[in-house]
Amino acid sequence: MTANDWRTADFDYALPPGLIASRPPERRDAARMMVVDRAAGTVSHRQFVDFPAFLRPGDEVVLNDTRVAKARFFAEDGRTELLRLGVEPDGAWRCLVKPGRKMRVGATVRVGRSTGTVTAVDADDGARLIAWDEPPDEAVHGHLALPHYMGRADDATDEERYQTTFARADKAAAIAAPTAGLHFTPALLATIPHCFLTLEVGVGTFRPVKAERIADHVMHRENYELGPEAAARLQAAGRIVAIGTTVTRVLEHVARTRGRIVADRGATDIFIYPPFEFRAIGALLTNFHLPQSTLLMLVSAFAGRDLVRHAYEQAVREEYRFFSYGDCMLLI
């Protein structure tokens, strides 16, 4: 099929609600790991602790070291919720607001002792630009914006477990976690060759694909950085093993725009779906993704839609745990 032939409905599947993981496992590395061999077309069932056994000499594992910010805020009126998308150079916040009907230009909102005023409304996505007399204290008033499918507010457990163990405090701009990295412990990382890049996971990761044809979907933009040390390691690698779709998007974007893997920084809106020629990664570890999502489309581009559909059917049958706090899949 050509790119224009694919429909969003082609990437749907039935998922019993009971398989959605709303809480993390007791141990980070306790996940099950489905192994999908693309060449053989086979699926096998292992544990995540077996991951190092699938690495080859010369492999380089790449992880996203972004940190999830407490970007969700609740106003003193008890009704208004803000999701901070970013901070402008002048300190104003770009936010999604619920409910947004009354948050027109000039409207005010109070979070703790801080008062914000709406100065602009984006006609495309409805985001509000809010100028503060004093920015709300994230440590006091901020909450992690857990994915909606968890059906709950964040709590003390998420403070630790919705962050990777290698997340950098100076890179706390993500709204969602790079969830494939949540499985790694410092002890396991110490046994494998690895490096880091950064992609600030944005709100677009939550947004469904509404277009009937996936080629008509407009992908969100996210900031990334690939440093010189990591780029040098990747240039020397025999095979690049991407930990998650966020790492995949950065590396495939750089490979296309720069011609090869080099140190780079910027923003990417790369949308990966079948058919797609991968120029950077040779293996992918990722969690199980929502039906009809851009992430599932990326995985299908890497391993083939039919094989991925077969793998997901087995995952449902074998009662794998799905989504952010769930089990994982290694595609080799």
C-alpha positions in Angstrom: 0.0 0.0 0.0 1.1 3.6 -0.6 1.2 6.3 2.0 -2.1 7.7 0.7 -3.9 4.3 0.9 -3.6 4.0 4.7 -6.7 4.9 6.8 -6.6 5.6 10.5 -9.0 2.7 11.0 -6.3 0.4 9.6 -4.5 0.8 12.9 -7.3 0.0 15.2 -7.6 -3.0 17.6 -9.8 -4.1 20.4 -8.4 -3.7 23.9 -10.2 -5.0 27.1 -10.1 -2.1 29.6 -8.7 -4.4 32.2 -5.4 -4.6 30.4 -4.6 -0.9 30.7 -1.9 -0.4 33.4 -3.0 2.5 35.6 -0.2 1.8 38.2 3.4 0.9 37.7 4.7 -2.6 38.5 6.3 -3.1 41.9 9.8 -3.1 40.3 10.9 -1.1 37.3 12.4 -4.0 35.5 9.5 -6.4 36.3 7.8 -5.9 32.9 7.2 -8.7 30.4 8.8 -8.2 27.0 7.4 -9.5 23.8 10.1 -10.0 21.2 9.2 -9.5 17.6 11.7 -10.8 15.0 11.0 -8.9 11.8 12.9 -11.1 9.5 11.5 -14.3 10.8 8.0 -12.9 11.3 7.9 -14.5 14.8 6.7 -13.5 18.2 8.1 -14.8 21.5 7.6 -14.0 25.1 10.3 -13.0 27.5 11.0 -10.7 30.5 12.5 -7.2 30.3 15.5 -8.3 32.4 16.4 -10.4 29.3 16.9 -7.3 27.2 20.7 -7.3 27.3 20.8 -10.8 25.9 19.4 -9.5 22.6 22.2 -7.0 22.1 25.0 -7.7 19.6 28.6 -6.6 19.7 28.8 -3.1 18.3 25.3 -2.1 19.4 24.6 1.3 20.9 21.4 1.8 23.0 19.9 5.3 22.9 17.6 6.7 25.5 15.7 9.9 26.0 16.9 11.8 29.1 14.1 14.4 29.2 12.3 15.0 32.5 8.6 15.3 32.9 7.6 18.7 34.3 4.7 19.2 36.7 2.8 21.0 33.9 -0.8 20.6 35.2 -2.3 23.3 37.4 -5.7 23.8 39.0 -7.1 27.3 39.6 -8.4 28.5 42.9 -11.9 28.6 41.5 -12.0 24.8 41.6 -13.1 24.5 38.0 -10.3 25.7 35.7 -7.4 23.4 34.7 -4.3 24.6 33.0 -1.8 22.4 31.0 1.4 24.4 30.4 2.7 23.6 26.9 5.7 25.9 27.2 7.2 29.2 28.5 7.7 32.2 26.3 11.0 34.3 26.5 9.0 37.0 28.4 7.9 34.4 31.0 4.3 34.0 29.7 2.9 30.5 29.7 1.3 28.9 26.6 -1.5 26.7 28.1 -4.4 24.5 27.2 -7.3 25.5 29.4 -10.3 23.5 30.5 -13.0 24.7 30.3 -11.9 27.3 27.8 -15.2 29.0 27.0 -14.7 31.9 29.5 -10.9 32.2 29.1 -11.0 34.9 26.5 -8.4 37.7 26.1 -8.4 39.7 29.2 -9.8 37.0 31.5 -7.9 36.2 34.6 -7.1 33.0 36.5 -5.6 32.5 39.9 -3.3 29.7 40.9 -2.2 29.9 44.5 -1.1 33.5 45.1 -0.4 34.0 41.4 -2.7 35.8 39.0 -2.5 35.3 35.3 -4.2 37.2 32.4 -5.0 35.8 29.0 -3.2 37.9 26.4 -3.9 35.9 23.3 -5.8 32.8 22.0 -4.3 30.6 19.3 -6.9 30.1 16.6 -5.4 26.7 15.5 -5.3 24.8 18.8 -7.1 27.1 21.3 -4.0 27.5 23.5 -4.0 30.6 25.7 -1.0 32.8 26.3 -1.1 33.7 30.0 1.0 36.5 31.5 1.6 36.2 35.3 2.2 38.7 38.0 4.3 36.0 39.5 4.6 32.5 37.9 2.9 29.7 40.0 5.3 27.6 42.0 5.5 24.3 40.1 6.8 22.4 43.2 3.8 23.6 45.2 1.0 23.7 42.7 2.1 21.6 39.8 0.9 18.1 39.0 2.1 15.5 36.6 -0.2 15.3 33.6 -0.8 11.6 33.6 -2.4 10.2 30.5 -6.2 10.2 30.5 -6.5 6.5 30.2 -5.1 6.0 33.7 -8.3 7.5 35.0 -6.8 9.1 38.0 -4.8 12.0 39.4 -1.1 11.8 40.1 0.1 10.8 43.5 3.4 10.3 45.4 4.2 7.1 43.6 4.2 8.8 40.3 6.7 11.4 41.5 9.3 8.7 41.1 7.9 6.1 38.8 6.7 8.5 36.0 10.3 9.6 35.6 13.1 7.6 34.2 16.0 7.0 36.5 18.3 8.9 34.1 16.0 11.9 33.6 18.0 15.2 33.8 16.8 17.9 36.2 18.1 20.5 33.7 15.9 19.1 31.0 12.5 19.2 32.7 10.3 20.4 29.8 8.4 17.2 28.8 4.7 16.9 29.4 4.7 13.1 29.1 7.3 10.5 29.9 9.4 8.6 27.4 7.8 5.4 28.7 10.0 2.8 27.2 12.8 4.2 29.4 10.8 3.7 32.5 11.8 0.0 32.6 15.6 0.7 33.0 17.3 0.5 36.4 20.8 2.0 36.9 22.1 -1.5 37.5 20.9 -2.7 34.1 22.1 0.4 32.3 25.6 -0.2 33.7 25.8 -3.5 31.8 25.1 -2.2 28.3 26.6 0.4 26.0 24.4 3.4 25.9 24.1 7.2 25.3 21.4 9.8 25.5 19.5 12.4 23.5 16.7 14.7 24.5 13.2 15.0 23.0 10.7 17.2 24.9 7.6 15.0 24.7 4.7 17.3 24.1 1.0 17.3 24.4 0.7 16.0 20.9 1.4 12.5 22.2 -2.1 12.6 23.8 -3.9 13.8 20.7 -5.8 11.3 18.6 -5.6 11.1 14.9 -8.9 12.6 13.6 -8.1 12.5 9.9 -9.7 9.6 8.0 -6.5 9.2 5.9 -3.4 9.2 8.0 -1.5 11.2 5.3 -3.8 14.1 6.2 -2.9 14.2 9.9 -0.8 17.2 11.0 1.9 16.1 13.3 2.9 18.2 16.4 6.4 19.7 16.8 8.8 18.8 19.6 12.2 20.2 20.5 15.2 17.9 20.5 18.9 17.8 21.1 21.5 15.3 20.1 24.9 16.1 21.6 28.3 15.6 20.0 29.4 12.7 22.3 26.2 10.7 21.6 26.5 11.5 17.8 30.1 10.2 17.8 29.0 7.0 19.6 26.1 6.4 17.1 28.4 7.0 14.1 30.6 4.2 15.3 27.8 1.9 16.2 27.2 -1.3 14.3 23.4 -1.1 15.1 21.4 1.6 16.9 18.9 0.3 19.4 16.3 3.0 20.0 14.5 3.0 23.4 11.2 4.3 22.5 9.4 6.2 19.7 10.8 9.5 20.9 14.4 8.4 20.3 13.3 7.0 16.9 11.7 10.2 15.8 14.8 12.3 16.6 17.3 10.0 14.9 15.2 9.5 11.8 14.7 13.2 11.6 18.4 14.0 11.9 19.3 11.3 9.4 17.0 12.8 6.8 17.6 16.5 7.4 21.4 16.2 7.9 22.1 13.2 5.7 23.6 11.2 8.5 23.7 11.1 12.3 25.4 14.3 13.5 25.1 16.5 16.6 22.0 18.6 16.1 19.3 20.5 17.9 16.0 22.0 16.8 12.4 20.9 16.5 10.9 18.0 14.6 7.4 17.2 13.3 8.4 14.0 11.6 5.5 11.6 11.1 6.5 8.0 10.6 4.0 5.6 9.1 4.1 2.9 6.4 5.8 2.8 4.1 8.9 4.4 5.5 12.6 3.9 4.9 14.4 3.8 8.3 17.9 5.3 7.9 19.1 5.3 11.5 17.7 2.6 13.9 18.1 -1.1 13.6 16.1 -2.3 16.6 13.4 -0.7 18.8 12.2 -1.2 22.4 8.8 0.3 23.0 5.6 -0.1 25.1 2.2 -1.1 23.7 0.4 1.9 22.2 -3.1 3.2 21.9 -5.3 2.1 19.0 -5.1 4.5 16.0 -2.2 6.4 17.5 0.7 7.9 15.6 3.0 5.8 17.9 1.3 2.5 16.7 1.7 3.7 13.1 5.5 4.3 13.7 5.9 0.7 15.1 3.9 -0.6 12.2 6.2 1.2 9.8 9.2 -0.5 11.4 7.9 -4.1 11.6 5.0 -4.1 9.1 1.4 -3.5 9.9 0.4 -7.2 9.6 3.1 -8.5 11.9 2.4 -5.8 14.5 -1.3 -6.5 14.3 -0.5 -10.2 15.0 1.8 -9.2 17.9 -0.9 -7.1 19.5 -3.5 -9.8 19.1 -1.1 -12.1 21.0 -0.5 -9.4 23.6 -4.2 -9.2 24.3 -4.6 -12.9 24.4 -1.6 -13.3 26.8 -2.9 -10.4 28.9 0.1 -8.1 28.6 -0.2 -4.8 30.4 -0.7 -1.9 28.0 0.4 1.7 27.7 2.7 3.9 29.8 3.0 1.8 32.9 2.6 -1.5 31.0 4.8 -4.1 29.5 7.1 -3.7 26.5 7.9 -5.0 23.0 11.4 -5.4 21.5 11.4 -5.3 17.7 14.6 -6.7 16.2 
